[in-house]
Amino acid sequence: MGFRIRTLRLPWRFACVVAGLASAWGGATAQEIAFPTRPVQIVVPYSTGTTADILARLLGPKLSERWKVSVITDNRPGATGGIGMAFAAKAPPDGHTLMIVVASYSMIPAIYPKLQFDPVRSFAPVALLTTSGLALVVHPQLPVKSVRDFVQLAKRRPGEIYYASPGNGSAQHLAMELFKLETGTHIVHVPHKGLAAALTDVVGGHVQTIISTFQTVHPHVTSGRLRMLAATSASRSPEFPEVPTLKELGLPQLEIETWSGVLVPAATPAPVITRLNADLNTLLQQPEIREQLARQGMNPAGGSPDRFGGWIRSELARWSRVVAAAKIKLD
């Protein structure tokens, strides 16, 4: 028995419509997006000299070379970054406004519940730029040579040892609060208006301790004005190989890395985000950029927008738990 295959014939007009749509779809995906078409603004929601500011001024000129447009760094500090973040959230979602944030971005929502933006819904992740460890340091007049000594002293003198931070919701603030939770110590928080002021007080002996980035404490440790007790990173610092990590000392929950990354307003088109991500990843692979990041104690990260988005959500959950457990409330 034979079988005859019947050919399905579409009406000519319908076939033309289908062909036209297919052609348009193929052209749209193959054609390079028109971006950027005007100067690009990098919002830094922190003061000059901070990690985000350094990165903006390092990457901005390189992006300008690639894009053939001006790339401008716009510092908008205040409220641990909240003022600049609220500004960036309202920017046109077309890729011409970027924002570089640091670890405190995932911390301040738990402390400031009435922010003018949502840390997940108001922005779209572009790329994780860098990671770096933190260091627990003390003034040399404090009679401790190890974390064990420090914890024992803090337990003998509850409420008599003070730690500095650049402000409420900063990485330095919540890292020490987590340290207190894990060690069962009572160390008093002294917030400052910026990291420079916080470090000045610790170096001067007015406040006894701080947890801060390697690059900020490095000159003070090498000069003997501060003593480093431990690192929060997963592995020891190449510059201070004799200093143990807190994880090595039996405190695995204190493996903490500060970080930086790029966000854009939430409705920014996916092709623009893909272009931004690709260009940033390319820059992070350049030897010159990697060398300059290493000088600042930063490790280049990179990766997909999804990787950075997952990182932010994980960090938000972690620090929300810390704030709740430590019962941190602003006066």
HURA-V418490 format. One record per backbone hydrogen bond with DSSP energy under -1.0 kcal/mol. CO is the residue of the C=O (numbers start at 1). NH is the residue of the N-H. E is the energy in kcal/mol with one decimal. If there is no record, write none. Layout:
BEGIN
co:CO nh:NH e:E
co:CO nh:NH e:E
END
This chain:
BEGIN
co:11 nh:15 e:-2.4
co:12 nh:16 e:-1.9
co:13 nh:17 e:-1.7
co:14 nh:18 e:-2.4
co:15 nh:19 e:-2.4
co:16 nh:20 e:-2.5
co:17 nh:21 e:-2.5
co:18 nh:22 e:-2.4
co:19 nh:23 e:-2.3
co:20 nh:24 e:-2.5
co:21 nh:25 e:-2.8
co:22 nh:26 e:-2.5
co:23 nh:27 e:-2.4
co:24 nh:28 e:-2.2
co:25 nh:29 e:-1.8
co:26 nh:30 e:-1.8
co:27 nh:31 e:-2.3
co:33 nh:35 e:-1.5
co:40 nh:72 e:-2.9
co:41 nh:98 e:-3.0
co:42 nh:74 e:-2.9
co:43 nh:100 e:-1.9
co:44 nh:76 e:-3.0
co:47 nh:50 e:-1.2
co:50 nh:54 e:-2.8
co:51 nh:55 e:-2.3
co:52 nh:56 e:-2.4
co:53 nh:57 e:-2.2
co:54 nh:58 e:-1.2
co:55 nh:59 e:-3.2
co:56 nh:60 e:-2.3
co:59 nh:63 e:-2.6
co:60 nh:64 e:-2.4
co:61 nh:65 e:-1.9
co:62 nh:66 e:-1.7
co:63 nh:67 e:-2.7
co:64 nh:68 e:-2.1
co:70 nh:40 e:-2.8
co:72 nh:42 e:-3.5
co:74 nh:44 e:-2.7
co:78 nh:83 e:-1.7
co:79 nh:82 e:-2.1
co:81 nh:85 e:-2.2
co:82 nh:86 e:-2.1
co:83 nh:87 e:-1.7
co:84 nh:88 e:-2.5
co:85 nh:89 e:-2.1
co:88 nh:91 e:-1.4
co:92 nh:94 e:-2.0
co:96 nh:41 e:-2.9
co:98 nh:43 e:-3.3
co:99 nh:263 e:-2.7
co:101 nh:261 e:-2.1
co:102 nh:105 e:-2.5
co:103 nh:106 e:-1.7
co:104 nh:107 e:-1.4
co:104 nh:108 e:-2.6
co:107 nh:110 e:-1.1
co:108 nh:112 e:-3.6
co:118 nh:122 e:-2.2
co:122 nh:266 e:-1.9
co:124 nh:264 e:-1.9
co:127 nh:262 e:-2.6
co:128 nh:302 e:-2.8
co:129 nh:301 e:-3.3
co:130 nh:260 e:-1.9
co:131 nh:299 e:-3.1
co:132 nh:258 e:-2.6
co:133 nh:214 e:-1.2
co:134 nh:232 e:-2.8
co:135 nh:212 e:-2.0
co:136 nh:229 e:-3.1
co:136 nh:230 e:-1.1
co:137 nh:210 e:-1.9
co:138 nh:227 e:-2.9
co:139 nh:142 e:-2.2
co:142 nh:144 e:-2.8
co:146 nh:150 e:-2.3
co:147 nh:151 e:-2.9
co:148 nh:152 e:-2.3
co:149 nh:153 e:-2.5
co:150 nh:154 e:-2.5
co:151 nh:155 e:-2.1
co:152 nh:156 e:-1.7
co:153 nh:157 e:-2.0
co:157 nh:160 e:-2.0
co:161 nh:188 e:-2.6
co:162 nh:209 e:-1.4
co:163 nh:190 e:-2.5
co:165 nh:192 e:-1.7
co:166 nh:194 e:-1.9
co:167 nh:170 e:-1.7
co:170 nh:174 e:-2.2
co:171 nh:175 e:-2.3
co:172 nh:176 e:-1.4
co:173 nh:177 e:-1.8
co:174 nh:178 e:-2.2
co:175 nh:179 e:-2.0
co:176 nh:180 e:-2.5
co:177 nh:181 e:-2.0
co:178 nh:182 e:-2.5
co:179 nh:183 e:-1.9
co:180 nh:184 e:-1.5
co:180 nh:185 e:-1.3
co:186 nh:159 e:-2.6
co:188 nh:163 e:-3.1
co:190 nh:165 e:-1.3
co:192 nh:194 e:-1.3
co:194 nh:198 e:-1.5
co:195 nh:199 e:-2.8
co:196 nh:200 e:-2.1
co:197 nh:201 e:-1.8
co:198 nh:202 e:-1.6
co:199 nh:203 e:-3.1
co:200 nh:204 e:-1.9
co:201 nh:206 e:-1.9
co:201 nh:207 e:-1.5
co:202 nh:205 e:-1.2
co:208 nh:139 e:-2.4
co:209 nh:164 e:-2.3
co:210 nh:137 e:-2.4
co:212 nh:135 e:-3.3
co:213 nh:217 e:-1.7
co:214 nh:218 e:-2.1
co:217 nh:221 e:-2.3
co:218 nh:222 e:-2.5
co:219 nh:223 e:-1.3
co:220 nh:225 e:-1.5
co:220 nh:226 e:-1.7
co:227 nh:138 e:-2.4
co:230 nh:136 e:-2.8
co:231 nh:246 e:-2.6
co:232 nh:256 e:-1.6
co:240 nh:243 e:-1.9
co:244 nh:231 e:-2.0
co:245 nh:249 e:-1.3
co:246 nh:251 e:-2.2
co:247 nh:250 e:-1.6
co:251 nh:254 e:-1.8
co:252 nh:255 e:-1.3
co:254 nh:256 e:-1.1
co:258 nh:132 e:-2.2
co:260 nh:129 e:-2.2
co:260 nh:130 e:-1.2
co:261 nh:101 e:-2.4
co:262 nh:126 e:-2.4
co:262 nh:127 e:-1.2
co:263 nh:99 e:-2.0
co:264 nh:124 e:-3.2
co:265 nh:268 e:-1.9
co:269 nh:273 e:-1.9
co:270 nh:274 e:-2.6
co:271 nh:275 e:-2.0
co:272 nh:276 e:-2.7
co:273 nh:277 e:-2.9
co:274 nh:278 e:-2.3
co:275 nh:279 e:-2.3
co:276 nh:280 e:-2.5
co:277 nh:281 e:-2.5
co:278 nh:282 e:-1.9
co:279 nh:283 e:-2.0
co:280 nh:284 e:-2.3
co:283 nh:286 e:-1.5
co:286 nh:290 e:-2.5
co:287 nh:291 e:-2.4
co:288 nh:292 e:-2.0
co:289 nh:293 e:-2.4
co:290 nh:294 e:-2.2
co:291 nh:295 e:-1.7
co:293 nh:298 e:-2.7
co:294 nh:297 e:-1.5
co:299 nh:131 e:-1.9
co:304 nh:308 e:-1.7
co:305 nh:309 e:-2.7
co:306 nh:310 e:-2.5
co:307 nh:311 e:-2.1
co:308 nh:312 e:-2.4
co:309 nh:313 e:-2.2
co:310 nh:314 e:-2.2
co:311 nh:315 e:-2.4
co:312 nh:316 e:-2.8
co:313 nh:317 e:-2.0
co:314 nh:318 e:-2.2
co:315 nh:319 e:-2.5
co:316 nh:320 e:-1.6
co:317 nh:321 e:-1.7
co:318 nh:322 e:-1.6
co:319 nh:323 e:-2.5
co:320 nh:324 e:-2.0
co:321 nh:325 e:-2.8
co:322 nh:326 e:-2.8
co:323 nh:328 e:-2.0
END
